[in-house]
Amino acid sequence: MSEKVIVPEGIYLEPLPAYSPEWQPAERLWQLSDEPLANKSFETLDELEQVLAERCCIVSQMPSKVQALTNYHWWPDPEALETG
């Protein structure tokens, strides 16, 4: 955070997390989504897409695991956002 930066009124700077997985929580989902893809080869992109789509359907049924991997203390609470 350089002291040369002039921050306009009404703008507040928020320090970024120290490393990438906190900056992009979806990165932590690779461990769930790449399981059927690891160490495999596919004849066609359609075959790869089919396997990945099936895995996405499985992962979508695992909300507690997804939340455990992506729920940071600074991340907005979805229920609080809904109630406004």
C-alpha positions, 0 to 999 in steps of 0.5 A: 500500500503505497503512500503515493496512492490518493484514495478518493472520498467514499472509497475504502481500501481492503487489504487482499488475503496473503495467498491465492486460495483466499482471494479466489475461493473457487480454487479450493474446489478443484480437489472435489471436481478433478477427482474423476479427471486426474491421471486420465486421458480422454479421446474427445472433448465431448467425453471430457465434458461429459465426465466433468458435467457428471462430477459437477452434478455430484459436487452440487449435492455436497453443499456442506463440503463446498461451504467448508472449503470456501467459507472464509470469515470475511466472505459475505453470509448468503443468508444475511444478503437475502434478508437484506 
